[in-house]
Amino acid sequence: MGITVLPRGGLGLKAKFTLWLAVFVPGMMSAAYLYFSRHEQAALAAEIQLRGRAICSSLASAAEDPLVMRDDLALAKLVTDAAARNEGVVSCFITDAGNTIWAHTDVALVNTVHREPAGSKPAAGGPAGILEYRTLQGTEVFEIALPIAVGSTVIGRAHVAISRESIRQAIARARRGVALMTGAIMAVGLAGLLLLVSLIIGSLRQVTADIEAIGNGELDRPIATSRRDEVGKIAMAVKAMAVKLKRARRQLIEQERMKRELQIARDIQTALLPGAEPALPGLRVASFYRAAAEVGGDYFDFIETGGGRLGLVVADVSGKGVAGSMVMTMLRSIIRLEAARCDSPHGLISAVHAALRKDIPEDMFVTLFYAVLDPAAGRIRYCCAGHNPAYLYNPGNGTIRALKTAGQPLGVSFSDERAFGERLQEASEAFGEGAVFVAYTDGVTEAVGPGQEQFGERRVEEIIRGSGSEGAAAIKRELAARLEAFTGGQPQADDITFVIAQRIADGADR
């Protein structure tokens, strides 16, 4: 018996999705924030440096004429206005070709010689001509210097120093903006994703509940969904599965019912067949029967007709299963009833046909071999109604004869009693001491081996000749064993029935 192992309790899909999103989405957004923040910082620094260069370029252009004219008042106004009008400008000044300062936002430095501040260095990542240093007051600045030229002659230089603090403030504002945007996107994205996950998980939870209910036997559980996505397809698949399981359960119940009925029919049929071979003076009898299905259409019987005679019947109904079994049961009842009134095989078979043809289905018939064995008189009287020939073997001279008379199958609807009786013939043969009589159905000769070869009559005759002198039981054992070996365990296609009778001397050991 298999053991069902239930899964251990754990996080549900919704909890797992929520945890995954709570870790993954903020991580991705934080990485994006850092990446764009760093790039934004570099871009802002470059932009401010370019803005300072533009201020310096404008100042150099405006200072050209006043510097030629040595108009120190005009130059002073230019540097003062440049510092006042541009945020972040720490200082502006103009030098001549000899680096003498003509105008400066710090008036104390006018008429002094300009020298590069201590610790100054070229600014990293910016345009050429920009120095980076710290002022005496501790302010970190970028200083941009551009030439003032008349034609191709450089007459001086314009200098603009911009505080790095303005860059930091701009970067801080940009970071706050990016952080706020990132947080808003993260919040909206998480809310949307959680809503989507809730909708999906909610539908999956319903589908899971439906599957569990179906697994518990609620095959009539209504399953409805308006979704047309994969979840909807799963729900429809579950609904189709429930329908198929319900149909399969009905089929299984029906199969089990039929199986029980067939078993009952098999038990009844087995009870109707002879339970043991008859023990009559001068005869030794053996029989073998094996149905191809749960119930079969073959029939054999032994009927004691009085005076030490034995009626032996072997029949084959055209049909297997329950239908064949029912006809076989009806045939047995009719034969046993008519055997008490009919003294000859011809009369018996004619009477059975007359009774059977009224009730047997039109598409069914019965082939039958009936023989009356009289060991005291040493005779066999028999009729063959469309059946396989029987065999009569004489071990004294080793001869074997096929016994068959004219006659058509029983129950054929287009044949009336008179026409049937006219076609049916009865014959008689000597049944000497030691002689062996064998009757069988076509399931014996038509048994198929692995190579699709049939067992055939020749093999039956060889077995009778080889074991005939040993008696009926020996022939039965050999024929059954040879059939089993020949078919190689393949499924049996037809019922297998044979009956063997041997005449023995009175008083011989049975």
C-alpha positions in Angstrom: 0.0 0.0 0.0 1.4 3.4 -1.0 1.9 6.1 1.7 0.8 9.6 0.8 3.3 12.2 2.0 1.7 15.6 2.6 3.9 18.6 2.0 5.1 20.4 5.1 3.5 23.8 5.9 5.5 26.7 4.7 5.2 30.1 3.1 2.4 30.6 0.7 2.9 31.9 -2.8 1.7 35.3 -1.9 4.1 35.6 1.1 6.9 34.3 -1.1 6.1 36.8 -3.9 5.8 39.6 -1.4 9.2 38.8 0.2 10.8 38.4 -3.1 9.5 41.8 -4.3 10.4 43.5 -1.0 14.0 42.4 -1.5 14.4 42.5 -5.3 12.6 45.7 -6.2 14.2 48.0 -3.6 17.6 46.4 -4.4 17.2 47.1 -8.1 15.9 50.6 -7.5 18.7 51.4 -5.1 21.3 50.2 -7.7 19.6 52.4 -10.3 19.6 55.3 -7.9 23.3 55.0 -7.2 24.1 54.6 -10.9 22.1 57.6 -12.0 23.2 59.7 -9.0 26.8 59.1 -9.8 26.3 60.0 -13.4 24.2 63.0 -12.5 27.0 64.2 -10.2 29.6 64.0 -13.0 27.2 65.7 -15.4 26.4 68.5 -13.0 30.1 69.2 -12.3 30.8 69.3 -16.0 27.8 71.6 -16.6 28.9 74.0 -13.8 32.4 74.1 -15.1 31.1 74.9 -18.6 28.9 77.6 -17.1 31.9 79.1 -15.4 33.8 79.0 -18.7 30.9 80.8 -20.4 31.0 83.5 -17.7 34.7 83.8 -18.2 34.5 84.0 -21.9 31.8 86.7 -21.7 34.0 88.6 -19.3 37.1 88.3 -21.5 35.1 89.5 -24.5 33.7 92.5 -22.6 37.1 93.5 -21.1 38.9 93.7 -24.5 38.3 97.5 -25.1 38.6 98.7 -21.5 41.9 96.8 -21.1 43.3 98.4 -24.4 42.2 101.8 -23.1 43.5 101.1 -19.6 40.1 102.0 -18.3 40.3 100.5 -14.8 36.9 101.8 -13.7 35.2 100.0 -16.6 37.1 96.8 -15.8 36.2 97.0 -12.2 32.5 97.3 -13.1 32.8 94.3 -15.4 34.2 92.0 -12.7 31.8 93.3 -10.0 28.8 92.7 -12.3 30.0 89.2 -13.3 30.3 88.2 -9.6 26.9 89.7 -8.7 24.9 88.3 -11.5 26.2 84.7 -11.4 25.5 82.4 -8.4 28.5 80.6 -7.1 31.1 83.0 -8.4 33.7 83.5 -5.6 35.9 86.0 -7.4 36.5 87.6 -10.8 39.6 89.5 -12.0 41.4 90.7 -15.1 45.2 90.7 -15.7 47.3 92.3 -18.4 49.9 90.5 -20.5 52.4 90.8 -17.6 49.9 89.2 -15.1 49.3 92.5 -13.3 45.8 92.6 -11.9 43.8 95.6 -13.3 40.4 94.7 -11.8 39.5 92.3 -9.0 36.4 91.7 -6.8 38.9 92.0 -3.9 40.1 95.6 -4.4 43.2 95.0 -2.2 44.6 92.8 -4.9 44.4 95.4 -7.7 47.8 96.4 -9.2 49.4 93.2 -7.7 51.0 90.5 -9.8 48.8 87.4 -10.1 50.4 84.1 -9.3 48.9 80.6 -9.3 47.7 79.8 -5.8 49.6 77.2 -3.8 48.2 73.7 -4.1 46.4 74.4 -7.4 46.1 71.6 -10.0 44.2 71.0 -13.2 40.6 70.0 -12.6 39.9 66.3 -13.3 37.4 65.5 -16.0 36.8 69.1 -17.0 37.9 71.3 -20.0 41.5 72.4 -20.3 42.6 75.6 -18.6 40.6 75.0 -15.3 42.5 74.9 -12.0 41.2 73.4 -8.8 42.4 74.7 -5.4 41.4 75.9 -1.9 41.3 79.6 -1.1 42.9 81.2 2.0 39.4 81.3 3.4 39.1 77.5 2.9 36.7 77.6 0.0 37.2 75.0 -2.7 36.9 76.6 -6.1 37.4 76.0 -9.8 39.3 78.8 -11.5 38.7 79.4 -15.2 41.2 81.6 -17.1 40.7 82.7 -20.7 42.9 85.0 -22.9 41.8 88.6 -23.8 43.2 89.1 -27.3 43.1 91.9 -30.0 43.4 90.0 -33.2 46.2 87.5 -32.6 47.8 89.5 -29.8 47.0 88.4 -26.2 46.8 91.5 -24.1 45.6 89.9 -20.9 43.5 87.2 -19.2 40.1 87.0 -17.6 39.8 84.9 -14.4 36.6 83.5 -12.8 36.6 81.3 -9.7 33.4 79.3 -9.0 32.8 77.6 -5.6 32.5 73.8 -5.6 29.9 74.2 -2.9 27.4 75.3 -5.5 28.1 72.1 -7.4 27.5 70.1 -4.2 24.3 71.9 -3.5 23.1 71.3 -7.1 24.1 67.6 -6.8 22.3 67.3 -3.4 19.2 68.8 -4.9 19.4 66.4 -7.9 20.0 63.5 -5.6 16.9 64.5 -3.5 14.9 64.7 -6.7 16.1 61.3 -7.9 15.6 59.8 -4.4 12.0 61.1 -4.3 11.3 59.9 -7.8 12.9 56.5 -7.0 10.9 56.2 -3.8 7.6 57.1 -5.6 8.3 54.7 -8.4 9.2 52.0 -5.9 6.1 52.5 -3.8 3.7 52.6 -6.8 5.5 49.6 -8.4 5.4 47.6 -5.3 1.7 48.4 -4.7 0.9 47.5 -8.3 2.9 44.3 -8.2 1.3 43.3 -4.9 -2.1 44.0 -6.2 -1.4 41.9 -9.3 0.1 39.1 -7.2 -3.0 39.2 -4.9 -5.3 38.9 -7.9 -3.3 36.0 -9.4 -2.7 34.2 -6.1 -6.4 34.7 -5.2 -7.4 32.9 -8.4 -4.8 30.2 -7.8 -6.0 29.7 -4.3 -9.5 29.0 -5.6 -8.1 26.6 -8.3 -6.1 24.9 -5.5 -9.2 24.5 -3.4 -11.1 23.1 -6.4 -8.3 20.6 -7.0 -8.3 19.5 -3.4 -12.0 19.1 -3.4 -11.9 17.0 -6.6 -9.1 14.9 -5.0 -11.4 14.3 -2.1 -14.2 13.0 -4.3 -16.3 16.2 -4.9 -16.4 15.6 -8.7 -19.7 17.6 -9.0 -18.0 20.7 -7.6 -18.9 23.7 -9.8 -15.8 25.4 -11.3 -16.3 28.8 -12.9 -13.9 31.5 -13.9 -14.0 34.6 -16.1 -10.2 34.8 -16.5 -8.8 34.1 -20.0 -5.2 33.9 -19.0 -3.1 30.9 -17.9 -5.0 30.8 -14.6 -8.2 30.6 -16.4 -6.8 27.8 -18.6 -5.8 25.9 -15.5 -9.3 26.3 -14.0 -10.8 25.0 -17.3 -8.4 22.1 -17.3 -9.4 21.3 -13.7 -13.0 21.4 -14.7 -12.4 19.1 -17.7 -10.4 16.8 -15.4 -13.3 16.6 -13.0 -15.6 15.6 -15.9 -13.2 13.0 -17.1 -12.7 11.6 -13.5 -16.4 11.5 -13.0 -16.8 9.6 -16.3 -13.9 7.3 -15.4 -15.4 6.6 -12.0 -18.8 5.7 -13.6 -16.9 3.4 -16.0 -15.0 1.9 -13.2 -18.1 1.2 -11.2 -19.7 -0.3 -14.3 -16.7 -2.4 -14.9 -16.7 -3.6 -11.4 -20.4 -4.4 -11.6 -19.9 -6.3 -14.8 -16.9 -8.1 -13.4 -19.0 -9.2 -10.4 -21.8 -10.3 -12.7 -19.3 -12.2 -15.0 -17.9 -13.9 -12.0 -21.3 -14.9 -10.9 -22.0 -16.1 -14.5 -18.7 -18.0 -14.5 -19.6 -19.7 -11.2 -23.0 -20.7 -12.5 -21.5 -22.0 -15.8 -18.8 -23.9 -13.9 -21.5 -25.4 -11.7 -23.5 -26.5 -14.9 -20.5 -28.3 -16.4 -19.8 -31.8 -15.2 -18.0 -31.7 -11.9 -16.5 -35.2 -12.4 -16.2 -37.8 -15.1 -18.8 -40.5 -15.0 -17.8 -44.0 -13.7 -19.5 -46.6 -15.9 -18.5 -50.2 -16.4 -16.2 -50.6 -19.5 -15.4 -46.9 -19.8 -12.7 -44.6 -18.7 -13.4 -40.9 -19.3 -11.3 -37.7 -19.1 -12.3 -34.1 -19.9 -10.7 -30.6 -20.2 -12.3 -27.2 -20.3 -10.8 -23.7 -20.2 -12.7 -20.6 -21.2 -11.1 -17.8 -23.2 -13.0 -15.1 -21.4 -14.6 -14.9 -17.9 -17.4 -17.0 -19.3 -17.3 -19.1 -22.5 -19.4 -20.5 -25.2 -18.1 -24.1 -25.2 -20.2 -26.8 -23.6 -19.6 -30.5 -22.9 -21.7 -32.9 -20.9 -22.1 -36.6 -20.0 -25.6 -38.1 -20.0 -26.3 -41.6 -18.8 -29.0 -42.9 -21.1 -29.5 -46.2 -19.3 -28.4 -49.7 -20.0 -24.8 -48.8 -19.3 -24.7 -46.4 -22.2 -23.2 -42.9 -22.0 -24.3 -39.9 -24.0 -21.3 -37.5 -24.7 -21.9 -33.9 -25.9 -19.3 -31.4 -27.1 -20.7 -28.1 -28.4 -19.5 -24.7 -29.4 -21.7 -21.6 -29.3 -20.9 -18.9 -31.9 -20.2 -16.2 -29.3 -18.3 -15.8 -26.1 -18.9 -13.9 -22.9 -22.3 -13.6 -21.3 -24.3 -14.2 -24.5 -22.5 -17.4 -25.3 -22.8 -18.5 -21.7 -26.6 -17.9 -21.7 -27.1 -19.9 -24.9 -24.9 -22.6 -23.5 -27.1 -22.8 -20.4 -30.2 -22.9 -22.5 -28.7 -25.7 -24.7 -27.8 -27.8 -21.6 -31.3 -27.6 -20.3 -32.8 -28.6 -23.6 -30.4 -31.5 -24.2 -31.0 -32.9 -20.7 -34.7 -32.6 -21.2 -34.8 -34.2 -24.6 -32.2 -37.0 -23.7 -34.8 -38.5 -21.4 -37.2 -38.9 -24.4 -35.0 -39.5 -27.4 -33.2 -42.8 -27.9 -31.1 -41.9 -30.9 -28.5 -39.1 -31.5 -30.5 -38.0 -34.6 -33.7 -37.7 -32.7 -32.1 -35.8 -29.9 -30.3 -33.2 -32.0 -33.4 -32.7 -34.2 -35.5 -32.0 -31.1 -32.9 -29.7 -29.6 -32.7 -27.7 -32.9 -36.5 -27.3 -32.9 -36.6 -26.0 -29.4 -33.4 -23.8 -29.7 -34.2 -22.0 -33.0 -37.2 -20.3 -31.4 -35.2 -18.6 -28.7 -31.6 -18.2 -29.9 -30.6 -14.8 -31.3 -30.6 -14.6 -35.1 -26.9 -14.0 -35.3 -26.0 -17.0 -33.2 -25.8 -20.7 -33.7 -24.4 -23.8 -32.1 -22.2 -26.6 -33.6 -22.5 -29.9 -31.7 -21.2 -33.4 -31.7 -23.3 -36.0 -29.9 -22.3 -39.6 -29.5 -23.8 -42.5 -27.5 -21.2 -44.9 -26.3 -22.3 -48.5 -25.6 -19.4 -50.4 -24.2 -21.4 -53.5 -23.6 -22.4 -53.7 -27.3 -19.0 -52.3 -28.5 -20.7 -49.6 -30.6 -20.7 -45.8 -31.0 -23.7 -44.0 -32.5 -23.1 -40.3 -33.3 -24.3 -37.2 -35.2 -22.2 -34.2 -36.1 -24.2 -30.9 -36.5 -21.6 -28.7 -38.2 -19.0 -29.4 -35.6 -15.3 -30.5 -35.9 -14.9 -34.3 -36.5 -14.2 -36.5 -33.6 -11.5 -39.2 -33.6 -11.7 -42.9 -33.0 -8.3 -44.6 -32.4 -7.7 -48.3 -32.4 -4.5 -49.1 -30.5 -4.6 -52.7 -31.7 -3.8 -51.8 -35.3 -2.7 -48.2 -34.8 -5.5 -46.8 -37.0 -7.2 -43.4 -36.4 -10.4 -42.3 -38.1 -12.1 -39.0 -38.2 -15.8 -39.3 -37.4 -18.1 -36.8 -39.1 -21.6 -36.9 -40.6 -23.6 -34.4 -42.6 -25.5 -31.9 -40.7 -25.8 -28.2 -40.2 -25.4 -26.1 -37.0 -28.3 -25.9 -34.5 -30.5 -22.8 -34.1 -30.1 -21.5 -37.7 -33.4 -19.6 -38.1 -33.9 -20.3 -41.9 -33.8 -24.1 -41.3 -37.1 -25.7 -40.1 -37.3 -29.0 -38.2 -38.0 -31.1 -41.2 -35.3 -29.7 -43.4 -32.8 -29.9 -40.5 -33.7 -33.5 -39.9 -33.4 -34.4 -43.5 -29.9 -33.0 -43.8 -28.7 -34.5 -40.5 -27.2 -38.0 -40.7 -26.5 -40.5 -38.0 -23.6 -43.1 -38.1 -22.4 -46.0 -36.1 -18.9 -47.4 -35.5 -17.4 -50.3 -33.7 -16.0 -49.4 -30.3 -13.7 -52.3 -29.5 -11.8 -52.9 -26.3 -9.0 -50.4 -25.8 -10.4 -48.0 -28.5 -10.2 -44.3 -27.7 -12.8 -41.7 -28.7 -11.8 -38.0 -28.7 -14.2 -35.1 -29.3 -13.1 -31.4 -29.1 -14.0 -27.9 -30.1 -12.1 -25.7 -32.6 -10.3 -23.9 -29.8 -7.9 -26.9 -29.8 -7.0 -27.0 -33.5 -7.1 -23.2 -34.0 -4.9 -22.4 -31.0 -2.2 -20.0 -32.3 1.5 -20.0 -31.4 4.0 -17.1 -31.4 4.6 -17.5 -35.1 0.8 -17.2 -35.8 0.8 -20.9 -36.8 -2.3 -22.9 -35.7 -2.0 -26.1 -33.6 -3.9 -28.1 -36.3 -5.4 -31.5 -36.5 -2.2 -33.2 -37.4 -0.7 -32.5 -33.9 -3.9 -33.8 -32.2 -3.7 -37.0 -34.2 0.0 -37.4 -33.3 -0.8 -37.0 -29.6 -3.7 -39.5 -29.8 -1.4 -42.1 -31.5 1.5 -41.5 -29.1 -0.5 -41.6 -25.8 -3.6 -43.6 -26.9 -2.3 -46.9 -25.5 -1.8 -45.3 -22.1 -5.4 -44.3 -21.7 -7.7 -41.3 -21.6 -5.9 -39.5 -18.7 -2.5 -39.8 -20.5 -4.0 -38.2 -23.6 -5.6 -35.4 -21.6 -2.3 -34.6 -19.9 -0.2 -34.7 -23.1 -2.7 -32.7 -25.1 -3.1 -30.0 -22.4 0.7 -29.7 -22.0 1.4 -29.5 -25.7 -1.2 -26.8 -26.2 0.3 -24.8 -23.3 3.8 -25.1 -24.8 2.7 -24.3 -28.3 0.8 -21.1 -27.5 3.8 -19.9 -25.4 1.6 -18.2 -22.8 -0.2 -16.0 -25.3 -3.7 -14.8 -24.5 -6.2 -17.5 -25.3 -8.4 -16.5 -28.4 -11.0 -19.2 -28.0 -12.4 -21.6 -25.5 -10.6 -24.9 -25.4 -12.6 -28.1 -24.7 -12.0 -31.8 -25.3 -13.4 -35.0 -24.0 -11.8 -38.5 -24.2 -13.4 -41.9 -23.6 -11.7 -45.2 -23.7 -13.3 -48.6 -23.7 -11.7 -50.9 -21.2 -12.3 -54.5 -20.1 -15.0 -55.0 -17.5 -13.4 -55.0 -14.0 -10.2 -53.2 -15.2 -8.6 -50.8 -12.8 -9.9 -47.3 -13.4 
